[in-house]
């Protein structure tokens, strides 16, 4: 009788175990196919859009991690900011970043000063390209490119190299009357610099 019960129970348990195993294996292979498809789709999307992607699919279904490496975002930050204020400096976003790097400046400084002095170059003396209030607006530059080069060089040599690094330190030489008024120039530069973060 025992043998009969063992054989009688063994058969359904074996069949159930085999069917469960086949079901789980088929689910596992479907999961692997979905993971491979997702990996390729995501990779193609990011590569098509100029990004480089490094990803490793985890063994746990339902989670995914990736690391993206892209180019320098600073020109885009400036571009969006200058576009927001409809500045004529918009086409020069990359040049401003390049000059800032060349002269060791915060990439936002040139634009922040222009914002405080001239509403980002919208209120300047005619044909002066002087957005920075050089000589109270008396300085005339030949072009935007010429102005940007001179401003970057002046900020580096006349301020940064002299140890004047923060907006408050720069203000003492750049806009001395502002010091007596509690420093609105430095507050302005700091505000617009932070707005570009």
C-alpha positions as CSV (number, residue, x, y, z in Angstrom):
1,X,0.0,0.0,0.0
2,X,2.8,2.4,0.8
3,X,4.5,1.8,-2.5
4,X,1.3,2.5,-4.3
5,X,0.8,5.8,-2.5
6,X,4.4,6.8,-3.1
7,X,4.1,6.1,-6.8
8,X,0.7,7.7,-7.0
9,X,2.0,10.9,-5.3
10,X,5.4,10.9,-7.1
11,X,3.9,11.1,-10.5
12,X,1.8,14.3,-10.0
13,X,4.6,16.0,-8.0
14,X,7.1,15.2,-10.8
15,X,4.8,16.5,-13.5
16,X,4.1,19.7,-11.5
17,X,7.8,20.2,-10.9
18,X,8.6,19.7,-14.5
19,X,5.9,22.1,-15.7
20,X,6.9,24.7,-13.2
21,X,10.5,24.4,-14.3
22,X,9.6,24.8,-18.0
23,X,7.4,27.8,-17.2
24,X,10.1,29.5,-15.1
25,X,12.7,28.8,-17.8
26,X,10.5,30.3,-20.5
27,X,9.8,33.4,-18.3
28,X,13.6,33.8,-17.7
29,X,14.4,33.7,-21.4
30,X,11.6,36.2,-22.1
31,X,13.0,38.5,-19.4
32,X,16.5,38.2,-20.9
33,X,15.1,39.1,-24.3
34,X,13.3,42.1,-22.9
35,X,16.4,43.2,-21.1
36,X,18.5,42.9,-24.2
37,X,15.9,44.8,-26.3
38,X,15.7,47.6,-23.6
39,X,19.5,47.8,-23.4
40,X,19.8,48.1,-27.2
41,X,16.9,50.6,-27.5
42,X,18.3,52.9,-24.8
43,X,21.9,52.6,-26.2
44,X,20.7,53.5,-29.7
45,X,18.6,56.5,-28.4
46,X,21.6,58.0,-26.5
47,X,24.1,57.3,-29.2
48,X,21.8,58.8,-31.8
49,X,21.5,61.9,-29.7
50,X,25.3,62.3,-29.3
51,X,25.6,60.9,-25.8
52,X,27.9,58.2,-24.7
53,X,26.3,55.6,-22.5
54,X,27.8,52.9,-20.2
55,X,25.2,50.6,-18.7
56,X,25.1,47.3,-17.1
57,X,21.8,45.5,-16.7
58,X,21.4,44.1,-13.2
59,X,20.4,40.5,-12.5
60,X,17.3,41.8,-10.6
61,X,14.4,42.5,-12.9
62,X,12.8,46.0,-12.6
63,X,15.9,48.1,-12.0
64,X,18.3,49.7,-14.4
65,X,21.2,52.0,-13.9
66,X,23.3,54.0,-16.3
67,X,26.0,56.6,-16.4
68,X,25.9,59.2,-19.1
69,X,28.9,61.3,-20.1
70,X,28.2,64.4,-22.2
71,X,30.0,67.5,-23.3
72,X,30.4,70.8,-21.5
73,X,27.0,72.1,-20.4
74,X,28.3,75.6,-19.7
75,X,27.7,77.1,-23.2
76,X,24.1,75.7,-23.1
77,X,23.6,77.3,-19.6
78,X,24.7,80.6,-21.0
79,X,22.7,80.2,-24.2
80,X,19.5,79.5,-22.3
81,X,20.1,82.5,-20.0
82,X,20.9,84.9,-22.9
83,X,18.0,83.6,-24.9
84,X,15.7,84.2,-21.9
85,X,16.7,87.9,-21.8
86,X,16.9,88.2,-25.6
87,X,20.5,89.4,-25.4
88,X,22.6,90.2,-28.5
89,X,25.3,88.1,-26.8
90,X,23.4,84.9,-27.5
91,X,25.5,83.8,-30.5
92,X,28.7,84.2,-28.3
93,X,27.9,81.7,-25.5
94,X,30.6,79.3,-26.5
95,X,33.1,82.1,-27.0
96,X,32.3,83.5,-23.5
97,X,33.0,80.0,-22.0
98,X,36.2,79.7,-24.1
99,X,37.5,83.1,-23.0
100,X,36.5,82.5,-19.4
101,X,38.6,79.3,-19.5
102,X,41.5,81.1,-21.2
103,X,41.6,83.8,-18.6
104,X,40.7,81.7,-15.6
105,X,37.3,83.4,-14.9
106,X,34.0,82.0,-13.7
107,X,32.2,81.4,-17.0
108,X,29.2,83.3,-15.6
109,X,31.0,86.5,-14.6
110,X,31.1,88.3,-17.9
111,X,27.4,87.8,-18.5
112,X,26.4,88.6,-14.9
113,X,28.3,92.0,-15.1
114,X,26.6,92.7,-18.4
115,X,23.3,92.0,-16.8
116,X,23.9,94.4,-14.0
117,X,25.3,97.1,-16.2
118,X,23.2,97.0,-19.3
119,X,20.4,94.4,-19.1
120,X,22.7,92.0,-20.9
121,X,23.6,94.5,-23.6
122,X,20.2,95.8,-24.4
123,X,20.8,99.3,-22.9
124,X,24.1,100.5,-24.2
125,X,25.4,103.6,-26.0
126,X,24.9,103.4,-29.8
127,X,27.6,101.4,-31.7
128,X,29.7,100.9,-28.5
129,X,29.3,97.2,-27.9
130,X,30.0,98.2,-24.3
131,X,27.7,96.1,-22.0
132,X,30.0,96.3,-19.0
133,X,29.9,100.1,-18.3
134,X,33.6,100.5,-19.1
135,X,34.5,104.2,-18.4
136,X,30.9,104.7,-17.5
137,X,29.9,103.7,-21.0
138,X,32.5,105.9,-22.8
139,X,34.6,103.0,-24.1
140,X,33.6,101.9,-27.6
141,X,34.5,98.5,-28.8
142,X,34.7,97.5,-32.5
143,X,32.5,94.4,-32.2
144,X,31.0,92.0,-29.8
145,X,34.0,89.7,-30.3
146,X,36.5,92.6,-29.6
147,X,34.5,93.6,-26.5
148,X,34.4,90.1,-25.1
149,X,38.2,89.7,-25.5
150,X,38.9,93.0,-23.9
151,X,36.5,92.4,-21.0
152,X,37.9,89.0,-20.3
153,X,41.5,90.2,-20.4
154,X,40.7,93.2,-18.2
155,X,38.9,91.1,-15.6
156,X,41.8,88.8,-15.5
157,X,44.7,91.3,-15.4
158,X,43.0,94.1,-13.6
159,X,41.1,92.2,-11.0
160,X,41.7,88.4,-10.7
161,X,45.5,88.8,-10.9
162,X,45.3,91.5,-8.3
163,X,43.5,89.2,-5.8
164,X,40.0,90.7,-6.5
165,X,38.0,87.5,-7.0
166,X,34.6,87.8,-5.3
167,X,31.9,90.3,-6.6
168,X,32.4,92.3,-3.4
169,X,36.2,92.5,-4.0
170,X,35.7,93.4,-7.7
171,X,33.1,96.0,-6.8
172,X,35.6,98.1,-4.8
173,X,37.6,98.8,-7.9
174,X,35.0,98.3,-10.7
175,X,32.1,100.2,-9.1
176,X,33.4,102.1,-6.1
177,X,30.3,104.3,-5.5
178,X,28.4,101.0,-5.0
179,X,30.5,100.3,-1.9
180,X,29.2,103.4,-0.1
181,X,25.6,102.4,-0.9
182,X,25.9,99.0,0.7
183,X,27.1,97.0,-2.3
184,X,24.1,96.7,-4.7
185,X,26.5,96.1,-7.6
186,X,28.1,93.0,-5.9
187,X,24.6,91.8,-4.9
188,X,23.4,92.2,-8.4
189,X,26.4,90.3,-9.9
190,X,26.0,87.5,-7.3
191,X,22.3,87.2,-7.9
192,X,22.7,86.8,-11.7
193,X,25.7,84.5,-11.3
194,X,23.6,82.3,-9.1
195,X,20.7,82.4,-11.6
196,X,23.0,80.8,-14.1
197,X,23.7,77.7,-12.0
